[in-house]
Amino acid sequence: MKIPTVALVGSPNVGKSTIFNRLIGRKISIIEDIPGITRDRIYGVYNKNGYKFNLIDTGGIDVSKELFNNEIKIQAEIAIEEADVVVFVVDGKYGLTSNDFKVRDILYKSNKKVIVAINKMDNKKHIDNIYDFYELGFDYYIPISGEHGTGFKELLDEITNGFPKDIEDEYSDILKFCLIGRPNVGKSSLVNALLNEERVIVSNEAGTTRDSIDTKFKYEKKDYIAIDTAGMRKKGKIFENVEKYSVLRAMKSIERSDVCVIVINAEEGIIEHDKHIASYALEAGKPMVFVVNKWDTVEDKNDIKTFTKKMRAEFQFLDYIPIVFLSAKTKKRLHTLMPEIIKVYENSKRKIKTSLLNNVISDAYALNIAPSYKGRRLKIYFCAQSGITPPKFTLNVNDKGLVHFSYERYLENKIRENFDFEGTPIILQFKNKGEDK
């Protein structure tokens, strides 16, 4: 069954991102202080109280110069096109603006269910402003405060009204991997090449969702599902080359996958957008494999060493991800991909015995004692694994405020040196002694 999609739209500075963060819940970030990587999350999944839906946050539509900012307009239209329900966020403090009427006109044409969320209603003196918004002509109006969380129960009740409950993934026990990357890097060709490989048996159960194509196949007598993000809808062609749309489709596929295969074009080399796409897979906590496709176009086939060096320099924050060089077109080295996908998935489920883990952490601490800060020094009392996919480790300490980013990275590297976590992010969580969370 398809997971519904909800889009947040509205003018700039009406509080969409605050509402987005409150609905999704802040995740423990595993990409801190990484230069050149966007911190904006425009896509997430709400999964509480039996309801599950995709949530899209759009850029603020600003028509102050009487002309739409084209990219923002397209981004909003894409989100509306994808959505089952649109939450139109307006500013209850300042009342209606000319921007709001322009956004309303776009929404009228969409024929989607629209809920007007009147934000910043944390002051009783603004309550009377609610009635001004009825002029927009929609059916549902809910006063909320993104800052304080008031009105969110009513908002969620209206969003989920008519949504299916307890959606089950029919393929929950099968390894699903998605191919993500910029347009024209060869994702679809790679899926086709994989499915035509001698050891792969494709069944006739290919199901098409509205934003991706899932293909079930057998490899070495086991079932797998390849998710190709090339599936387009009726109006999709318009947005084929819009960068934001490729990211949006990638994010949807990432959430549903067990492993992300990040496809790079060997002909063009690495560009900034490749890093953004990889960072979304990292933030979702998914194991990854890099594929350098179109390797047949590289003149010196022995240049793998040089290209690997380039990859490691550009993706310093993902130095533990394996790199596969292949050509979907000629099928050269194609056989190297599936073993890597399987390996990184197994690594993401790896469990480490508490005694072994504590030995590694105490040795690491003895070898490189944490630096002191204002006369105080971090002490680590105990460490235990607290989760898998991705592996998560909780360290009991005297004061988590004393954990420096570089020391956290040092501990992570020590864990990686001792246990095989190739291809998967790992999360370190620090907890003050006696603290519940």
Buried (B, 14 or more C-beta within 10 A) or exposed (E): EEBBBBBBBBBBEBBBBBBBBBBBEEEEEBBEEBEEBBEEBBBBBBBEEEBBBBBBBBBBBBBEEEEBBEEBBBBBBBBBBBBBBBBBBBBBBBEBBEBBEBBBEBBEEBEBBBBBBBBBBBEEEBEEBBEEBEEBEBEBBBBBBBEEEBBBEBBBEBBBEEBBEEBEEEBEEEBBBBBBBBBBBBBBBBBBBBBEBEEBEBEEEBEEBBBBBBBBBEBEEEBBBBBBBBBBEEEBEBBEEBBBBBBBBBBBBBBBBBBBBBBBBBBEEBEEBBBBBBBBBBBBBBBBBBBBBBBBEBEEEEBBEEBBEEBEEBBEBBEBBBBBBBBBBEBBBBEBBBBBBBBBBBBBEBEBEEEEBBEBBBEBBEEEEBEEEEEEEBBBEBBBBEBEBBBBBBBBBBBBEBBEEEBBBBBBEBBBEBBEBBBBBBBBEBBEEEEEE
